[in-house]
Amino acid sequence: MPNIYIIYRAMFANDGTMHTLGGIENYILNLCDVFSQQGWHCHIVQPAKKCLA
C-alpha cells in the first residue's frame, strides 16, 4: 500500500490529542478518508519540539 504524508503545523495539541478548529483540519481529515478509500496509507505529520507518541 503506498503512503502519503500530509504536513500541517497545528493538527495536534501538546498532549497528542487531535486539535480540530474548523475548515482546514476537517478538510485534511476528509482528504485522508478519500486517500484511504483509494488504497493509500495516509499519515498526518506535525513539526514539534518533543515527541508526542
Short mmCIF file of the C-alpha atoms (twelve columns), coordinates in Angstrom:
data_MODEL
# 
_entry.id   MODEL 
# 
loop_
_atom_site.group_PDB 
_atom_site.id 
_atom_site.type_symbol 
_atom_site.label_atom_id 
_atom_site.label_alt_id 
_atom_site.label_comp_id 
_atom_site.label_asym_id 
_atom_site.label_seq_id 
_atom_site.Cartn_x 
_atom_site.Cartn_y 
_atom_site.Cartn_z 
_atom_site.pdbx_PDB_model_num 
ATOM 1  C CA . MET A 1  0.000   0.000  0.000  1 
ATOM 2  C CA . PRO A 2  1.518   3.372  -0.978 1 
ATOM 3  C CA . ASN A 3  1.995   6.083  1.638  1 
ATOM 4  C CA . ILE A 4  1.094   9.754  1.575  1 
ATOM 5  C CA . TYR A 5  2.208   12.299 4.179  1 
ATOM 6  C CA . ILE A 6  0.281   15.491 4.911  1 
ATOM 7  C CA . ILE A 7  2.296   18.052 6.875  1 
ATOM 8  C CA . TYR A 8  0.302   20.572 8.887  1 
ATOM 9  C CA . ARG A 9  1.596   22.648 11.790 1 
ATOM 10 C CA . ALA A 10 -1.440  22.644 14.116 1 
ATOM 11 C CA . MET A 11 -3.308  19.332 13.865 1 
ATOM 12 C CA . PHE A 12 -2.490  18.002 17.344 1 
ATOM 13 C CA . ALA A 13 -2.437  19.559 20.825 1 
ATOM 14 C CA . ASN A 14 0.668   19.312 23.059 1 
ATOM 15 C CA . ASP A 15 -0.691  16.143 24.689 1 
ATOM 16 C CA . GLY A 16 -1.086  14.423 21.300 1 
ATOM 17 C CA . THR A 17 -4.873  14.700 21.042 1 
ATOM 18 C CA . MET A 18 -6.489  15.779 17.785 1 
ATOM 19 C CA . HIS A 19 -6.998  19.538 17.727 1 
ATOM 20 C CA . THR A 20 -9.603  20.498 15.147 1 
ATOM 21 C CA . LEU A 21 -10.767 24.087 14.990 1 
ATOM 22 C CA . GLY A 22 -12.500 24.338 11.676 1 
ATOM 23 C CA . GLY A 23 -12.197 24.218 7.930  1 
ATOM 24 C CA . ILE A 24 -8.632  23.182 7.156  1 
ATOM 25 C CA . GLU A 25 -8.464  20.464 9.824  1 
ATOM 26 C CA . ASN A 26 -11.759 18.952 8.666  1 
ATOM 27 C CA . TYR A 27 -10.574 19.194 5.050  1 
ATOM 28 C CA . ILE A 28 -7.392  17.287 5.940  1 
ATOM 29 C CA . LEU A 29 -9.362  14.547 7.737  1 
ATOM 30 C CA . ASN A 30 -11.754 14.201 4.791  1 
ATOM 31 C CA . LEU A 31 -8.827  14.149 2.369  1 
ATOM 32 C CA . CYS A 32 -7.277  11.294 4.374  1 
ATOM 33 C CA . ASP A 33 -10.565 9.397  4.093  1 
ATOM 34 C CA . VAL A 34 -10.561 9.829  0.301  1 
ATOM 35 C CA . PHE A 35 -6.922  8.697  0.033  1 
ATOM 36 C CA . SER A 36 -7.669  5.667  2.242  1 
ATOM 37 C CA . GLN A 37 -10.609 4.688  0.038  1 
ATOM 38 C CA . GLN A 38 -8.255  4.796  -2.957 1 
ATOM 39 C CA . GLY A 39 -5.738  2.474  -1.284 1 
ATOM 40 C CA . TRP A 40 -3.285  4.980  0.199  1 
ATOM 41 C CA . HIS A 41 -1.967  4.831  3.761  1 
ATOM 42 C CA . CYS A 42 -2.359  8.431  4.975  1 
ATOM 43 C CA . HIS A 43 -0.106  9.988  7.662  1 
ATOM 44 C CA . ILE A 44 -0.645  13.404 9.240  1 
ATOM 45 C CA . VAL A 45 2.690   14.888 10.335 1 
ATOM 46 C CA . GLN A 46 3.263   17.938 12.531 1 
ATOM 47 C CA . PRO A 47 6.542   19.623 13.498 1 
ATOM 48 C CA . ALA A 48 7.117   19.534 17.272 1 
ATOM 49 C CA . LYS A 49 9.758   20.361 19.856 1 
ATOM 50 C CA . LYS A 50 9.271   16.995 21.592 1 
ATOM 51 C CA . CYS A 51 7.856   13.563 20.757 1 
ATOM 52 C CA . LEU A 52 4.090   13.272 21.185 1 
ATOM 53 C CA . ALA A 53 3.893   9.482  20.798 1 
# 
